[in-house]
Every structure is written in structure tokens, then in C-alpha cells.
Amino acid sequence: MMMFIRPRLRKPLLRGMAGLVLAGAWAIGGGPAQWLAIVIAIVAVGYAVGWYVWAGEDSDEGALLGSRADERQKLVGQKARALAGVVAMAAAYTGLVITLAVKRADAWPFAALLLVTGFGYLFGLSQYGSGESDPADDADAGHQARSSVTY
């Protein structure tokens, strides 16, 4: 499906749709502040339009937003997501500890978030970390390589 959407439009469209889903959830929730769903929807659409315009610029940020980043820029994005994961785990742990001290019955959302982020971390290690070595890595196992230095 993403192949049919222009690269410059992919991320802004995703952000705009996420904002509109939030606005819809706010409207369904009802209550006296239900009118804020309209404000959230307007901000989400404006945000998406702003990202689309920014994605057209010839800069590092524009390349990231326009889905045309090079390896260096992708590495920066990966590091930023990794930092966000670390901050999420620290916030979940802090919230869990504070909630356990104040009102133990309300601690389950923090525990669930800590479990999900911890599982995501372990899953990432299993997918991208060191696992079993490839057969190509063991091709010279048991044999010493000859040195090019002569005595």
C-alpha cells in the first residue's frame, strides 16, 4: 500500500491520520470537553500540512520527513527512537515505583508499559543483536590464517 503513496506524503499522512484518530476517540469519549475534538482535528490537519511542506525542503530534516534519508540520517533517526525507548522505560519504572508507594491498585498501567517496552527491547536484541553466528563467519574456524609478514 505504501508504494502507491508518494514518499513525501507518507509520514505527514500517517501523523495526520493519527491525530484524527485521537480526535475521534476524544469525540466518542464525550463529556463536557467534547468540543475539543474539533480543535484536535484542526491541529492534526495543520500539523500534517506543515510536515508535508517541511518534507519538500532540501535539508536533513526535510529528507527525514520526506522518506528520502541517507544512511547517516537513518542512523540519527534510529538513535532518536532508541533514546525514546529508554526514556519510556525510565518513565514507566518511575511511575510504577511512585504508584506502588501511593496507591498499589493503580500501578498496573505502569507495569504493563514497562513489560511492553522491556519485551520490545529484548525482542530487538534477539532480532538485531548478537545471535548465532553465520556459517560464513565460521569458514576459517580451526585454521590459522597465514601472516604476510616474513621473518
N, C-alpha and C positions, 0 to 999 in steps of 0.2 A: 504494500500500500504506500509506503514512503517513497517508492520510486516515482509515483505519479505526482508527488508534491515537490515543487521546486525547492532546492536546498536552502535558499534564502528564507523561505516561508516556513520551514519545518519547525524550528524552535519557537518563533513567535506564535505560530498557530497552536502549538502544544501548550505554551504558557497561557494564551488567551482562553483556550478550552478549559484548562484547569481553573482559571478564575471564574469562568461562567458556571462550572460545576459547583464551585464554592458558593456562588451567588444563589444558585438553585437550591442547594442544601440549606442556606440561610432562610430563603423564602419558604421552604417546606416546613422548617422548624417553627415558623410562626412567632407569636409573641408580640409585645408592643414595639419592638425594634425591627419588625419585618420589612419596613420600608428601606432599611439599609441594604437589602439585597439589590436594589436598583443602583445604589452608589457603588457597591462592589462590582456589579456587572459593567458599569461605565468605566470604572478604574481598570478592570481587566481588559476591556476592549482598547482603551487608550494605551495601556501598558504594551499590549500586543502590537499595536500600530507603531509605537515608539521603538520597540525591539526590531520590527521589520525595517524601519528607516535606518536604525543604527547598524543593522546587518549589511546594509548596502555600502557602508563606508569602507574605505581602503585602509584599515588599521587592524591591529591584532584583535581587538575586541570585536570589530566587525566581522573578521574572519571566523572567530569562535561562534558568534551568534548566527552567522550565515552558513554554518556547517561546511566550511571550506578551510579548516585549520590544518596547518602542517604538523609534523611530529612534535616540534618544540611546544607549540601551542596546545596540542592534545595532552602533553605531559603536564603542563601547567593546570589544565582542567582536571586531570586525574589527581594531582596533588591537592587541588582545592576540594574535590569530593572526598578524598581521604581525610583531610582536616575536618570537613563537615561531619564525617562519620565519627571521628574521635571526639569532637565536641558533643555530638548527640549521645554517645556512650557516657561521657562525663556528666552531662546534664541529667540523663536517666538515672545514673547512680546517685548523684546528689539529691535528686527528687525522691528516690527510693529511701535513702537514709533519713532525710528530713521527715518524710511522710510516716515512716516506721516509728520515728520518735514522737510524732504528734498524734496521728490517728492511723493505727495499723490497718484498719479496714479499707482505707482509701489508697493503699500502696500498690494495688495490682496493676494500674496502668503503667506506672514507672517500671515495675518488674517485667511486664510484657514488653515494653520498649527496650529495656536492657537485654532481654532474651533475644529479641529480634535483631538488634544491632550486633550482639555478640555472635549469633548464628551467622549473620551476614559476613562478619569478619572471618570466622572460621571457614565458611564456605569460600570466601575469596582466597584465603590461604591455600585451600585444597585445589582451587582452580588455577591460581596464578603463582602459587608459592613453589617451594621445592617439594617434589614428589618423587616417584620412582624415576630413575634415570632412563634416558632413551637408549636403545641398543647402539645407536651411533656413538654415544658417549663412552661406551664400554668396548669399542672396537680395538683399542690398543691395551686393554686390561691384561696384565700379566707380562707384558713385553716392555722392556725399557727402550726408550727412544734413543737413537744414536746421536751423539753430540757432534756438532760440526767443528768443534774445537779439537785440534790435534796437539799432541804433546811431543 
